[in-house]
Amino acid sequence: MTDVLIPLMVTLPLLGAAVALMVGKSDRGQALISTGTLAAATVIAVLLLIEVDGNGPAVVEVGAWPTPWNIVLVADRLSAIMLVISALMLLGVLVYSIGQGAADGHRETPVTIFHPSYLILAAGLFDAFLAGDLFNLFVGFEMLLGASYVLLTLGGTGARIRAGVTYIITSLISSVFFLAAIAMLYGATGTVNMAHLAVRLADLPADTNLMLHLMLLLGFAIKAAVFPMSFWLPDSYPTAPAPVTAVFAGLLTKVGVYALIRTETLLFPGQGPGNGLSVPLMVIALLTMVVGILGATVQADIKRLLSFTLVSHIGYMVFGVALGTQLGMNATVYYVVHHISVQTTLFLVVGLIERRGGTTSMTRLAGLLKASPFVATLFLIPALNLGGIPPFSGFLGKAGLFLAGADEGGWLIWVLLGGGALTSLLTLYALARVWNMAFWRSPEELEGGYQSTLLDALVENPEDDGSVKTRTTPRLMVSTTVAMVIFTLGLTVFAGPLFSLGDRTAAEILDPQVLISLVLPEGVR
């Protein structure tokens, strides 16, 4: 069954994009095709997760060449988990965007462009998670890059074009580093198959190994928005339409995190505390957490604030990767799933806030708790979750990472734990300020010119023109957001089974021999 299901995860969205283009300007036709395609992809991803969790990883060889020179698609527990959560988020955001498009006449998301690009983005994501060789992973990244640039610049406004230019230049630089690393790896080992590389890299001189390792980490760190390569993200994501921003924030940086996990567990294993590049990774994780959240605390625009929190919470994941232990990797996998879900949901809620309040600037929002208590509730739940309030999944994920760090000990890890706790508190502070200004503050205070020293110190979005334009909020947008909030709560309710799955996943990916023996024919070394 896996021989059919694995390739379908990539080919189905590509076929859906082609059919959507053929349908042309039929709004309903494109919406049905895209929704049906991603619904089918979600079902396939769930079936794959059940299959690989029960029977172990599965490999599909594509092309007529022998392994390791053919294209290999690999589905193990980690890739299957990423496929399931990605497909679910893509489907939810698509339904949300359909509701927005129906209300706004597709000014923000023109269907002839949006749906095909969205499905190509999905295909790129799925291909990256299934890629068994570095060049196919590069192809997945480039599919993402092309589709995301189109989605980012929808509407053709000056702000979006400028953000698109920043995004495309940064992504191309990352791609150049990655492609150069692939070329050097092939020159040094004669292969780009990841399982084959795992065998041959161990035989290279230490300095060559270190250079190749650094090149890969640099390329993936830019895509994951790791400090100091995170400068591009807060300027790029907030300008896009709400559904696009939600997908980008939830998923795109996690492809870089996924690639970092594969690099540290398969290509360069044994990178636990005190080994390899674990110390530099921990320092970077700490800086990513602290610098990102400090940027969030001075933002007046909610989208930019959430973009900075996105950067800061990537630091938690890098910390788990740097630990390199089973408990740390288990918590990292859970935290990745949590963050994809909660960050996506928060950006969808901000889309509702923008429609109800007419802006996303806290300096011009007030009284939303009384005007729209339901939207206030939809914001409060994922905000508390992101801030790490018990018993939400954000608390459980952070607790798992902190326990994994405490088990290892060491002064740097204890500093990291302190930085993680500070980041969590500052996340709560930043989100509480959104609640106080946008929901709790009365319209009379806003109209009366009420300001504080704190508000005066906040930085507005440079692309904000100061306008306030309210719009009706379609039920489909609200109901989809409700479903997403419920899903994030499910991560807490089913935390036990999820951590159990994460433990099996961590054990599997920390044993490179599992994939090596499965991918490489006997005698190929």
Secondary structure, DSSP 8 states (H G I E B T S, - for coil): -HHHHHHHHHHHHHHHHHHHHHHTT-HHHHHHHHHHHHHHHHHHHHHHHHHHHHH--EEEEESSS-TTSSEEEEE-HHHHHHHHHHHHHHHHHHHHHHHHHHHHTTSSS-HHHHHHHHHHHHHHHHHHHHBSBHHHHHHHHHHHHHHHHHHHTTT--HHHHHHHHHHHHHHHHHHHHHHHHHHHHHHHHS--BHHHHHHHGGGS-HHHHHHHHHHHHHHHHHHHT-TTTTTTHHHHGGGS-HHHHHHIIIIIHHHHHHHHHHIIIIIS----TTSTTHHHHHHHHHHHHHHHHHHHTTBSBHHHHHHHHHHHHHHHHHHHHHH-SHHHHHHHHHHHHHHHHHHHHHHHHHHHHHHHHS-SBGGG---HHHH-HHHHHHHHHHHHHHHT-TTSHHHHHHHHHHHHHHHH--HHHHHHHHHHHHHHHHHHHHHHHHIIIIIIS-HHHHHTT---HHHHH-B--TT-----------HHHHHHHHHHHHHHHHHHHTHHHHHHHHHHHHHHHT-THHHHHHHS-TT--
